[in-house]
Amino acid sequence: MKRFLWILLVAMLTALGTWSLAWWSVPLVGAVTGYALRDDRFASVIAGVGATLGWGGLLAFTLSRAAGTTLATLATIAPVLRMTPERYVWVTLAFAALLGASAAALTRALLTRMADVHTT
C-alpha cells in the first residue's frame, strides 16, 4: 500500500512539474524519489511507473481539451520520426519512465556509494 501511494505521489508531482516547469522536472522528481526511498530496492520502479502515469495523465488531459490541434501535431511529428502517432505516444511514455527510473537509480547508487566511502 505504501508503494502504491508513492506511485500516486510521484505521478502527481511529475504531472505538476511538467505542466509548470518542463520535461526536466521528471528526472528531478525521480531523483527526489530515489533519495526519499533510498532504502527501498523498488525506488526506481516506483519512480518509473509514477512518471509514466503522470505523463499519461497529461497526455490524456491534453488530448481531451484540444483534440484537433494535438492530434494534428501528433500526426505531423510522428511521420518525421518514422512512426505512427500511437507509437509516438508509447515512446513518449517510455521516455518518461526511463527518465524517472534512471534518475532514482542513479541517486540511490550515489547515496550507497557515499555511505560506503564514509564507513570505510
C-alpha positions in Angstrom: 0.0 0.0 0.0 2.9 2.3 0.8 4.4 1.9 -2.6 1.1 2.5 -4.3 0.8 5.8 -2.5 4.3 6.7 -3.5 3.5 5.9 -7.2 0.5 8.2 -7.0 2.6 11.0 -5.3 5.3 10.6 -8.0 2.6 10.7 -10.7 1.1 13.9 -9.4 4.5 15.6 -8.8 5.6 14.6 -12.3 2.4 15.9 -13.9 2.5 19.2 -12.0 6.3 19.6 -12.5 6.0 19.0 -16.3 3.0 21.3 -16.6 4.6 24.2 -14.7 8.3 23.8 -15.4 9.2 21.5 -18.2 10.1 17.9 -19.1 13.3 18.1 -17.0 11.2 18.0 -13.8 10.8 14.3 -14.5 14.4 13.3 -13.6 14.2 15.8 -10.7 11.2 14.1 -9.3 12.9 10.7 -9.9 16.0 11.8 -8.1 13.9 13.1 -5.1 12.1 9.7 -5.1 15.4 7.9 -5.1 16.6 9.9 -2.2 13.3 9.6 -0.2 13.1 5.8 -0.8 16.9 5.1 -0.7 16.2 2.0 1.5 13.6 0.6 -0.9 15.0 -1.5 -3.6 12.0 -0.7 -5.8 12.5 3.0 -5.7 13.4 3.2 -9.4 10.4 1.1 -10.4 8.2 3.4 -8.3 9.7 6.5 -10.0 9.4 5.0 -13.5 5.8 3.9 -13.0 4.8 7.2 -11.4 6.5 9.2 -14.2 4.6 7.1 -16.8 1.3 7.7 -15.1 2.0 11.4 -14.7 2.8 11.9 -18.3 0.0 9.6 -19.4 -2.4 11.8 -17.4 -1.0 14.9 -19.0 -1.4 13.4 -22.5 -5.0 12.3 -21.8 -5.8 15.7 -20.4 -4.2 17.5 -23.4 -5.9 15.2 -25.9 -9.3 15.7 -24.2 -9.0 19.5 -24.2 -7.6 20.4 -27.6 -8.0 17.2 -29.6 -7.8 18.8 -33.1 -4.6 20.7 -32.5 -2.9 18.0 -30.5 -3.8 15.2 -32.9 -2.7 17.3 -35.8 0.7 17.8 -34.1 1.0 14.1 -33.4 0.1 13.4 -37.0 2.8 15.8 -38.1 5.6 14.8 -35.7 5.2 11.1 -35.8 5.9 10.6 -39.6 9.1 12.7 -39.2 10.3 10.2 -36.7 9.1 7.4 -39.0 6.4 6.0 -36.6 2.7 6.1 -36.2 1.0 8.6 -33.8 0.1 5.7 -31.5 3.7 4.5 -31.3 4.9 8.1 -30.7 2.6 8.2 -27.6 4.1 4.9 -26.4 7.7 6.2 -27.0 6.8 9.4 -25.1 5.6 7.3 -22.1 8.6 5.1 -22.2 10.8 8.2 -22.2 9.2 9.4 -19.0 9.6 6.0 -17.4 13.3 5.8 -18.3 13.9 9.4 -17.1 12.3 8.9 -13.8 13.6 5.4 -13.1 17.2 6.2 -14.1 17.3 9.3 -12.0 16.1 7.4 -9.0 18.5 4.5 -9.6 21.4 7.0 -10.0 20.5 8.8 -6.9 20.3 5.6 -4.9 23.6 4.4 -6.3 25.3 7.6 -5.4 23.9 7.6 -1.9 25.0 4.0 -1.4 28.5 4.8 -2.7 28.8 7.8 -0.4 27.7 5.7 2.5 30.3 3.1 1.7 33.0 5.7 1.4 32.1 7.3 4.8 32.1 3.9 6.6 35.4 2.8 5.3 
